[in-house]
Amino acid sequence: MLAVNIATSLTVDETIMDITPPTVFVGQIYGFTQVIIFPIILNGTHKIHIILMIEM
């Protein structure tokens, strides 16, 4: 839900946003112009990554 709220708040001029369910990636990611990874550490021990993939 966090990603959906962020993505829809960034939408400009009715741009189509493709929101997909969580995915596990192994290896390289191809086909996107830019990939931004936001590492988040929870309670000092657990780490999750929010991945924003931009396709132009």
CHARMM internal coordinates of N, CA and C (Angstrom, degrees):
IC EDIT
DIST 1 N 1 CA 1.4494
DIST 1 CA 1 C 1.5243
ANGL 1 N 1 CA 1 C 111.19
DIST 1 C 2 N 1.3155
ANGL 1 CA 1 C 2 N 117.01
DIHE 1 N 1 CA 1 C 2 N -33.00
DIST 2 N 2 CA 1.4580
ANGL 1 C 2 N 2 CA 119.99
DIHE 1 CA 1 C 2 N 2 CA 178.77
DIST 2 CA 2 C 1.5222
ANGL 2 N 2 CA 2 C 110.95
DIHE 1 C 2 N 2 CA 2 C -60.81
DIST 2 C 3 N 1.3341
ANGL 2 CA 2 C 3 N 116.57
DIHE 2 N 2 CA 2 C 3 N -46.43
DIST 3 N 3 CA 1.4669
ANGL 2 C 3 N 3 CA 120.44
DIHE 2 CA 2 C 3 N 3 CA -179.26
DIST 3 CA 3 C 1.5210
ANGL 3 N 3 CA 3 C 111.38
DIHE 2 C 3 N 3 CA 3 C -63.54
DIST 3 C 4 N 1.3189
ANGL 3 CA 3 C 4 N 117.30
DIHE 3 N 3 CA 3 C 4 N -39.69
DIST 4 N 4 CA 1.4733
ANGL 3 C 4 N 4 CA 120.82
DIHE 3 CA 3 C 4 N 4 CA 179.89
DIST 4 CA 4 C 1.5180
ANGL 4 N 4 CA 4 C 110.04
DIHE 3 C 4 N 4 CA 4 C -64.45
DIST 4 C 5 N 1.3183
ANGL 4 CA 4 C 5 N 117.51
DIHE 4 N 4 CA 4 C 5 N -43.76
DIST 5 N 5 CA 1.4660
ANGL 4 C 5 N 5 CA 120.42
DIHE 4 CA 4 C 5 N 5 CA 179.83
DIST 5 CA 5 C 1.5222
ANGL 5 N 5 CA 5 C 111.24
DIHE 4 C 5 N 5 CA 5 C -63.57
DIST 5 C 6 N 1.3331
ANGL 5 CA 5 C 6 N 116.99
DIHE 5 N 5 CA 5 C 6 N -41.64
DIST 6 N 6 CA 1.4658
ANGL 5 C 6 N 6 CA 119.97
DIHE 5 CA 5 C 6 N 6 CA 179.13
DIST 6 CA 6 C 1.5255
ANGL 6 N 6 CA 6 C 110.43
DIHE 5 C 6 N 6 CA 6 C -66.12
DIST 6 C 7 N 1.3375
ANGL 6 CA 6 C 7 N 116.50
DIHE 6 N 6 CA 6 C 7 N -47.23
DIST 7 N 7 CA 1.4659
ANGL 6 C 7 N 7 CA 120.75
DIHE 6 CA 6 C 7 N 7 CA -176.77
DIST 7 CA 7 C 1.5236
ANGL 7 N 7 CA 7 C 111.58
DIHE 6 C 7 N 7 CA 7 C -63.01
DIST 7 C 8 N 1.3174
ANGL 7 CA 7 C 8 N 117.52
DIHE 7 N 7 CA 7 C 8 N -42.89
DIST 8 N 8 CA 1.4616
ANGL 7 C 8 N 8 CA 119.34
DIHE 7 CA 7 C 8 N 8 CA -178.08
DIST 8 CA 8 C 1.5251
ANGL 8 N 8 CA 8 C 111.34
DIHE 7 C 8 N 8 CA 8 C -72.15
DIST 8 C 9 N 1.3316
ANGL 8 CA 8 C 9 N 117.44
DIHE 8 N 8 CA 8 C 9 N -27.78
DIST 9 N 9 CA 1.4636
ANGL 8 C 9 N 9 CA 118.74
DIHE 8 CA 8 C 9 N 9 CA 177.70
DIST 9 CA 9 C 1.5272
ANGL 9 N 9 CA 9 C 110.86
DIHE 8 C 9 N 9 CA 9 C -75.67
DIST 9 C 10 N 1.3414
ANGL 9 CA 9 C 10 N 118.11
DIHE 9 N 9 CA 9 C 10 N -21.24
DIST 10 N 10 CA 1.4576
ANGL 9 C 10 N 10 CA 122.05
DIHE 9 CA 9 C 10 N 10 CA 178.65
DIST 10 CA 10 C 1.5228
ANGL 10 N 10 CA 10 C 112.99
DIHE 9 C 10 N 10 CA 10 C -90.90
DIST 10 C 11 N 1.3216
ANGL 10 CA 10 C 11 N 117.46
DIHE 10 N 10 CA 10 C 11 N -6.92
DIST 11 N 11 CA 1.4560
ANGL 10 C 11 N 11 CA 121.36
DIHE 10 CA 10 C 11 N 11 CA -178.20
DIST 11 CA 11 C 1.5301
ANGL 11 N 11 CA 11 C 110.33
DIHE 10 C 11 N 11 CA 11 C -66.23
DIST 11 C 12 N 1.3348
ANGL 11 CA 11 C 12 N 115.56
DIHE 11 N 11 CA 11 C 12 N 131.15
DIST 12 N 12 CA 1.4634
ANGL 11 C 12 N 12 CA 120.94
DIHE 11 CA 11 C 12 N 12 CA -178.07
DIST 12 CA 12 C 1.5210
ANGL 12 N 12 CA 12 C 108.91
DIHE 11 C 12 N 12 CA 12 C -123.67
DIST 12 C 13 N 1.3174
ANGL 12 CA 12 C 13 N 116.81
DIHE 12 N 12 CA 12 C 13 N 135.40
DIST 13 N 13 CA 1.4649
ANGL 12 C 13 N 13 CA 123.32
DIHE 12 CA 12 C 13 N 13 CA 175.83
DIST 13 CA 13 C 1.5241
ANGL 13 N 13 CA 13 C 112.80
DIHE 12 C 13 N 13 CA 13 C 53.75
DIST 13 C 14 N 1.3214
ANGL 13 CA 13 C 14 N 117.21
DIHE 13 N 13 CA 13 C 14 N 44.67
DIST 14 N 14 CA 1.4725
ANGL 13 C 14 N 14 CA 123.54
DIHE 13 CA 13 C 14 N 14 CA 176.30
DIST 14 CA 14 C 1.5271
ANGL 14 N 14 CA 14 C 112.41
DIHE 13 C 14 N 14 CA 14 C 57.32
DIST 14 C 15 N 1.3321
ANGL 14 CA 14 C 15 N 118.25
DIHE 14 N 14 CA 14 C 15 N 33.79
DIST 15 N 15 CA 1.4604
ANGL 14 C 15 N 15 CA 122.28
DIHE 14 CA 14 C 15 N 15 CA 175.77
DIST 15 CA 15 C 1.5164
ANGL 15 N 15 CA 15 C 108.96
DIHE 14 C 15 N 15 CA 15 C -63.85
DIST 15 C 16 N 1.3189
ANGL 15 CA 15 C 16 N 116.92
DIHE 15 N 15 CA 15 C 16 N 138.68
DIST 16 N 16 CA 1.4595
ANGL 15 C 16 N 16 CA 120.75
DIHE 15 CA 15 C 16 N 16 CA -178.98
DIST 16 CA 16 C 1.5145
ANGL 16 N 16 CA 16 C 109.89
DIHE 15 C 16 N 16 CA 16 C -75.19
DIST 16 C 17 N 1.3381
ANGL 16 CA 16 C 17 N 116.95
DIHE 16 N 16 CA 16 C 17 N 125.96
DIST 17 N 17 CA 1.4579
ANGL 16 C 17 N 17 CA 122.54
DIHE 16 CA 16 C 17 N 17 CA 177.70
DIST 17 CA 17 C 1.5249
ANGL 17 N 17 CA 17 C 107.56
DIHE 16 C 17 N 17 CA 17 C -108.45
DIST 17 C 18 N 1.3300
ANGL 17 CA 17 C 18 N 116.58
DIHE 17 N 17 CA 17 C 18 N 133.26
DIST 18 N 18 CA 1.4566
ANGL 17 C 18 N 18 CA 121.67
DIHE 17 CA 17 C 18 N 18 CA 178.25
DIST 18 CA 18 C 1.5180
ANGL 18 N 18 CA 18 C 108.09
DIHE 17 C 18 N 18 CA 18 C -105.22
DIST 18 C 19 N 1.3286
ANGL 18 CA 18 C 19 N 117.02
DIHE 18 N 18 CA 18 C 19 N 99.50
DIST 19 N 19 CA 1.4584
ANGL 18 C 19 N 19 CA 122.48
DIHE 18 CA 18 C 19 N 19 CA -179.81
DIST 19 CA 19 C 1.5247
ANGL 19 N 19 CA 19 C 107.26
DIHE 18 C 19 N 19 CA 19 C -95.23
DIST 19 C 20 N 1.3290
ANGL 19 CA 19 C 20 N 116.44
DIHE 19 N 19 CA 19 C 20 N 124.22
DIST 20 N 20 CA 1.4594
ANGL 19 C 20 N 20 CA 120.56
DIHE 19 CA 19 C 20 N 20 CA -178.33
DIST 20 CA 20 C 1.5236
ANGL 20 N 20 CA 20 C 110.03
DIHE 19 C 20 N 20 CA 20 C -118.15
DIST 20 C 21 N 1.3294
ANGL 20 CA 20 C 21 N 116.81
DIHE 20 N 20 CA 20 C 21 N 158.58
DIST 21 N 21 CA 1.4646
ANGL 20 C 21 N 21 CA 119.61
DIHE 20 CA 20 C 21 N 21 CA 177.23
DIST 21 CA 21 C 1.5329
ANGL 21 N 21 CA 21 C 110.56
DIHE 20 C 21 N 21 CA 21 C -68.21
DIST 21 C 22 N 1.3254
ANGL 21 CA 21 C 22 N 118.00
DIHE 21 N 21 CA 21 C 22 N 165.97
DIST 22 N 22 CA 1.4693
ANGL 21 C 22 N 22 CA 120.78
DIHE 21 CA 21 C 22 N 22 CA 179.77
DIST 22 CA 22 C 1.5305
ANGL 22 N 22 CA 22 C 111.83
DIHE 21 C 22 N 22 CA 22 C -55.12
DIST 22 C 23 N 1.3313
ANGL 22 CA 22 C 23 N 115.42
DIHE 22 N 22 CA 22 C 23 N 142.88
DIST 23 N 23 CA 1.4578
ANGL 22 C 23 N 23 CA 122.42
DIHE 22 CA 22 C 23 N 23 CA -177.37
DIST 23 CA 23 C 1.5226
ANGL 23 N 23 CA 23 C 109.22
DIHE 22 C 23 N 23 CA 23 C -133.23
DIST 23 C 24 N 1.3315
ANGL 23 CA 23 C 24 N 116.72
DIHE 23 N 23 CA 23 C 24 N 145.54
DIST 24 N 24 CA 1.4532
ANGL 23 C 24 N 24 CA 121.04
DIHE 23 CA 23 C 24 N 24 CA 174.76
DIST 24 CA 24 C 1.5204
ANGL 24 N 24 CA 24 C 108.11
DIHE 23 C 24 N 24 CA 24 C -98.86
DIST 24 C 25 N 1.3404
ANGL 24 CA 24 C 25 N 116.96
DIHE 24 N 24 CA 24 C 25 N 124.59
DIST 25 N 25 CA 1.4574
ANGL 24 C 25 N 25 CA 121.90
DIHE 24 CA 24 C 25 N 25 CA 179.39
DIST 25 CA 25 C 1.5208
ANGL 25 N 25 CA 25 C 109.14
DIHE 24 C 25 N 25 CA 25 C -106.27
DIST 25 C 26 N 1.3328
ANGL 25 CA 25 C 26 N 115.24
DIHE 25 N 25 CA 25 C 26 N 137.02
DIST 26 N 26 CA 1.4576
ANGL 25 C 26 N 26 CA 121.37
DIHE 25 CA 25 C 26 N 26 CA 174.09
DIST 26 CA 26 C 1.5204
ANGL 26 N 26 CA 26 C 106.91
DIHE 25 C 26 N 26 CA 26 C -129.82
DIST 26 C 27 N 1.3332
ANGL 26 CA 26 C 27 N 117.36
DIHE 26 N 26 CA 26 C 27 N 122.17
DIST 27 N 27 CA 1.4599
ANGL 26 C 27 N 27 CA 120.14
DIHE 26 CA 26 C 27 N 27 CA 179.64
DIST 27 CA 27 C 1.5104
ANGL 27 N 27 CA 27 C 112.39
DIHE 26 C 27 N 27 CA 27 C 90.38
DIST 27 C 28 N 1.3310
ANGL 27 CA 27 C 28 N 115.97
DIHE 27 N 27 CA 27 C 28 N -149.39
DIST 28 N 28 CA 1.4605
ANGL 27 C 28 N 28 CA 123.01
DIHE 27 CA 27 C 28 N 28 CA -174.52
DIST 28 CA 28 C 1.5299
ANGL 28 N 28 CA 28 C 111.96
DIHE 27 C 28 N 28 CA 28 C -81.80
DIST 28 C 29 N 1.3272
ANGL 28 CA 28 C 29 N 115.02
DIHE 28 N 28 CA 28 C 29 N 151.96
DIST 29 N 29 CA 1.4604
ANGL 28 C 29 N 29 CA 122.10
DIHE 28 CA 28 C 29 N 29 CA 175.51
DIST 29 CA 29 C 1.5219
ANGL 29 N 29 CA 29 C 106.67
DIHE 28 C 29 N 29 CA 29 C -113.77
DIST 29 C 30 N 1.3498
ANGL 29 CA 29 C 30 N 117.80
DIHE 29 N 29 CA 29 C 30 N 122.33
DIST 30 N 30 CA 1.4656
ANGL 29 C 30 N 30 CA 122.69
DIHE 29 CA 29 C 30 N 30 CA -177.40
DIST 30 CA 30 C 1.5162
ANGL 30 N 30 CA 30 C 110.62
DIHE 29 C 30 N 30 CA 30 C -118.43
DIST 30 C 31 N 1.3386
ANGL 30 CA 30 C 31 N 116.16
DIHE 30 N 30 CA 30 C 31 N 158.50
DIST 31 N 31 CA 1.4552
ANGL 30 C 31 N 31 CA 121.87
DIHE 30 CA 30 C 31 N 31 CA 172.23
DIST 31 CA 31 C 1.5120
ANGL 31 N 31 CA 31 C 115.13
DIHE 30 C 31 N 31 CA 31 C 94.56
DIST 31 C 32 N 1.3109
ANGL 31 CA 31 C 32 N 118.25
DIHE 31 N 31 CA 31 C 32 N 6.26
DIST 32 N 32 CA 1.4568
ANGL 31 C 32 N 32 CA 121.02
DIHE 31 CA 31 C 32 N 32 CA 179.52
DIST 32 CA 32 C 1.5215
ANGL 32 N 32 CA 32 C 108.96
DIHE 31 C 32 N 32 CA 32 C -121.35
DIST 32 C 33 N 1.3432
ANGL 32 CA 32 C 33 N 116.47
DIHE 32 N 32 CA 32 C 33 N 146.06
DIST 33 N 33 CA 1.4570
ANGL 32 C 33 N 33 CA 119.96
DIHE 32 CA 32 C 33 N 33 CA -179.01
DIST 33 CA 33 C 1.5251
ANGL 33 N 33 CA 33 C 111.63
DIHE 32 C 33 N 33 CA 33 C -76.90
DIST 33 C 34 N 1.3341
ANGL 33 CA 33 C 34 N 116.73
DIHE 33 N 33 CA 33 C 34 N -27.37
DIST 34 N 34 CA 1.4583
ANGL 33 C 34 N 34 CA 119.61
DIHE 33 CA 33 C 34 N 34 CA 179.95
DIST 34 CA 34 C 1.5172
ANGL 34 N 34 CA 34 C 109.42
DIHE 33 C 34 N 34 CA 34 C -154.05
DIST 34 C 35 N 1.3254
ANGL 34 CA 34 C 35 N 116.01
DIHE 34 N 34 CA 34 C 35 N 139.85
DIST 35 N 35 CA 1.4621
ANGL 34 C 35 N 35 CA 122.24
DIHE 34 CA 34 C 35 N 35 CA 175.31
DIST 35 CA 35 C 1.5155
ANGL 35 N 35 CA 35 C 107.38
DIHE 34 C 35 N 35 CA 35 C -126.16
DIST 35 C 36 N 1.3323
ANGL 35 CA 35 C 36 N 116.08
DIHE 35 N 35 CA 35 C 36 N 125.60
DIST 36 N 36 CA 1.4625
ANGL 35 C 36 N 36 CA 121.67
DIHE 35 CA 35 C 36 N 36 CA 178.94
DIST 36 CA 36 C 1.5230
ANGL 36 N 36 CA 36 C 107.31
DIHE 35 C 36 N 36 CA 36 C -116.08
DIST 36 C 37 N 1.3345
ANGL 36 CA 36 C 37 N 116.62
DIHE 36 N 36 CA 36 C 37 N 127.03
DIST 37 N 37 CA 1.4646
ANGL 36 C 37 N 37 CA 121.56
DIHE 36 CA 36 C 37 N 37 CA -178.90
DIST 37 CA 37 C 1.5288
ANGL 37 N 37 CA 37 C 108.42
DIHE 36 C 37 N 37 CA 37 C -113.43
DIST 37 C 38 N 1.3337
ANGL 37 CA 37 C 38 N 115.66
DIHE 37 N 37 CA 37 C 38 N 125.08
DIST 38 N 38 CA 1.4534
ANGL 37 C 38 N 38 CA 122.28
DIHE 37 CA 37 C 38 N 38 CA 177.95
DIST 38 CA 38 C 1.5278
ANGL 38 N 38 CA 38 C 108.78
DIHE 37 C 38 N 38 CA 38 C -108.36
DIST 38 C 39 N 1.3438
ANGL 38 CA 38 C 39 N 119.36
DIHE 38 N 38 CA 38 C 39 N 100.49
DIST 39 N 39 CA 1.4625
ANGL 38 C 39 N 39 CA 119.80
DIHE 38 CA 38 C 39 N 39 CA 176.88
DIST 39 CA 39 C 1.5254
ANGL 39 N 39 CA 39 C 109.84
DIHE 38 C 39 N 39 CA 39 C -76.49
DIST 39 C 40 N 1.3178
ANGL 39 CA 39 C 40 N 117.25
DIHE 39 N 39 CA 39 C 40 N 135.35
DIST 40 N 40 CA 1.4575
ANGL 39 C 40 N 40 CA 122.63
DIHE 39 CA 39 C 40 N 40 CA 179.61
DIST 40 CA 40 C 1.5228
ANGL 40 N 40 CA 40 C 107.99
DIHE 39 C 40 N 40 CA 40 C -126.24
DIST 40 C 41 N 1.3363
ANGL 40 CA 40 C 41 N 116.34
DIHE 40 N 40 CA 40 C 41 N 126.62
DIST 41 N 41 CA 1.4626
ANGL 40 C 41 N 41 CA 121.30
DIHE 40 CA 40 C 41 N 41 CA 179.15
DIST 41 CA 41 C 1.5265
ANGL 41 N 41 CA 41 C 108.19
DIHE 40 C 41 N 41 CA 41 C -101.89
DIST 41 C 42 N 1.3229
ANGL 41 CA 41 C 42 N 116.27
DIHE 41 N 41 CA 41 C 42 N 126.13
DIST 42 N 42 CA 1.4587
ANGL 41 C 42 N 42 CA 122.68
DIHE 41 CA 41 C 42 N 42 CA -178.85
DIST 42 CA 42 C 1.5276
ANGL 42 N 42 CA 42 C 109.39
DIHE 41 C 42 N 42 CA 42 C -108.40
DIST 42 C 43 N 1.3079
ANGL 42 CA 42 C 43 N 117.42
DIHE 42 N 42 CA 42 C 43 N 129.99
DIST 43 N 43 CA 1.4678
ANGL 42 C 43 N 43 CA 123.62
DIHE 42 CA 42 C 43 N 43 CA 177.94
DIST 43 CA 43 C 1.5221
ANGL 43 N 43 CA 43 C 112.74
DIHE 42 C 43 N 43 CA 43 C 55.56
DIST 43 C 44 N 1.3234
ANGL 43 CA 43 C 44 N 118.51
DIHE 43 N 43 CA 43 C 44 N 22.33
DIST 44 N 44 CA 1.4427
ANGL 43 C 44 N 44 CA 121.81
DIHE 43 CA 43 C 44 N 44 CA 177.53
DIST 44 CA 44 C 1.5148
ANGL 44 N 44 CA 44 C 115.94
DIHE 43 C 44 N 44 CA 44 C 75.03
DIST 44 C 45 N 1.3337
ANGL 44 CA 44 C 45 N 118.24
DIHE 44 N 44 CA 44 C 45 N -5.35
DIST 45 N 45 CA 1.4699
ANGL 44 C 45 N 45 CA 120.15
DIHE 44 CA 44 C 45 N 45 CA -176.55
DIST 45 CA 45 C 1.5197
ANGL 45 N 45 CA 45 C 113.98
DIHE 44 C 45 N 45 CA 45 C -127.11
DIST 45 C 46 N 1.2957
ANGL 45 CA 45 C 46 N 117.80
DIHE 45 N 45 CA 45 C 46 N -31.65
DIST 46 N 46 CA 1.4629
ANGL 45 C 46 N 46 CA 121.58
DIHE 45 CA 45 C 46 N 46 CA -176.80
DIST 46 CA 46 C 1.5249
ANGL 46 N 46 CA 46 C 110.04
DIHE 45 C 46 N 46 CA 46 C -99.23
DIST 46 C 47 N 1.3216
ANGL 46 CA 46 C 47 N 116.49
DIHE 46 N 46 CA 46 C 47 N 139.25
DIST 47 N 47 CA 1.4589
ANGL 46 C 47 N 47 CA 120.92
DIHE 46 CA 46 C 47 N 47 CA -179.06
DIST 47 CA 47 C 1.5293
ANGL 47 N 47 CA 47 C 109.59
DIHE 46 C 47 N 47 CA 47 C -126.13
DIST 47 C 48 N 1.3361
ANGL 47 CA 47 C 48 N 115.72
DIHE 47 N 47 CA 47 C 48 N 132.62
DIST 48 N 48 CA 1.4616
ANGL 47 C 48 N 48 CA 121.47
DIHE 47 CA 47 C 48 N 48 CA 172.40
DIST 48 CA 48 C 1.5268
ANGL 48 N 48 CA 48 C 107.59
DIHE 47 C 48 N 48 CA 48 C -124.45
DIST 48 C 49 N 1.3214
ANGL 48 CA 48 C 49 N 116.40
DIHE 48 N 48 CA 48 C 49 N 160.24
DIST 49 N 49 CA 1.4571
ANGL 48 C 49 N 49 CA 120.93
DIHE 48 CA 48 C 49 N 49 CA 178.56
DIST 49 CA 49 C 1.5225
ANGL 49 N 49 CA 49 C 109.01
DIHE 48 C 49 N 49 CA 49 C -123.49
DIST 49 C 50 N 1.3093
ANGL 49 CA 49 C 50 N 116.26
DIHE 49 N 49 CA 49 C 50 N 129.54
DIST 50 N 50 CA 1.4578
ANGL 49 C 50 N 50 CA 122.45
DIHE 49 CA 49 C 50 N 50 CA 170.68
DIST 50 CA 50 C 1.5268
ANGL 50 N 50 CA 50 C 105.08
DIHE 49 C 50 N 50 CA 50 C -97.17
DIST 50 C 51 N 1.3414
ANGL 50 CA 50 C 51 N 117.61
DIHE 50 N 50 CA 50 C 51 N 121.82
DIST 51 N 51 CA 1.4582
ANGL 50 C 51 N 51 CA 121.73
DIHE 50 CA 50 C 51 N 51 CA -176.71
DIST 51 CA 51 C 1.5178
ANGL 51 N 51 CA 51 C 109.10
DIHE 50 C 51 N 51 CA 51 C -113.33
DIST 51 C 52 N 1.3336
ANGL 51 CA 51 C 52 N 116.05
DIHE 51 N 51 CA 51 C 52 N 123.08
DIST 52 N 52 CA 1.4574
ANGL 51 C 52 N 52 CA 122.45
DIHE 51 CA 51 C 52 N 52 CA 176.87
DIST 52 CA 52 C 1.5188
ANGL 52 N 52 CA 52 C 107.09
DIHE 51 C 52 N 52 CA 52 C -109.74
DIST 52 C 53 N 1.3458
ANGL 52 CA 52 C 53 N 116.91
DIHE 52 N 52 CA 52 C 53 N 114.56
DIST 53 N 53 CA 1.4484
ANGL 52 C 53 N 53 CA 121.43
DIHE 52 CA 52 C 53 N 53 CA -179.84
DIST 53 CA 53 C 1.5213
ANGL 53 N 53 CA 53 C 109.16
DIHE 52 C 53 N 53 CA 53 C -107.76
DIST 53 C 54 N 1.3267
ANGL 53 CA 53 C 54 N 116.74
DIHE 53 N 53 CA 53 C 54 N 125.57
DIST 54 N 54 CA 1.4630
ANGL 53 C 54 N 54 CA 122.41
DIHE 53 CA 53 C 54 N 54 CA -175.68
DIST 54 CA 54 C 1.5156
ANGL 54 N 54 CA 54 C 108.96
DIHE 53 C 54 N 54 CA 54 C -108.84
DIST 54 C 55 N 1.3290
ANGL 54 CA 54 C 55 N 115.72
DIHE 54 N 54 CA 54 C 55 N 126.61
DIST 55 N 55 CA 1.4622
ANGL 54 C 55 N 55 CA 122.78
DIHE 54 CA 54 C 55 N 55 CA 178.97
DIST 55 CA 55 C 1.5040
ANGL 55 N 55 CA 55 C 107.93
DIHE 54 C 55 N 55 CA 55 C -118.51
DIST 55 C 56 N 1.3208
ANGL 55 CA 55 C 56 N 117.94
DIHE 55 N 55 CA 55 C 56 N 118.99
DIST 56 N 56 CA 1.4669
ANGL 55 C 56 N 56 CA 121.67
DIHE 55 CA 55 C 56 N 56 CA -178.58
DIST 56 CA 56 C 1.5077
ANGL 56 N 56 CA 56 C 109.79
DIHE 55 C 56 N 56 CA 56 C -110.82
END
COOR INIT
IC SEED 1 N 1 CA 1 C
IC BUILD
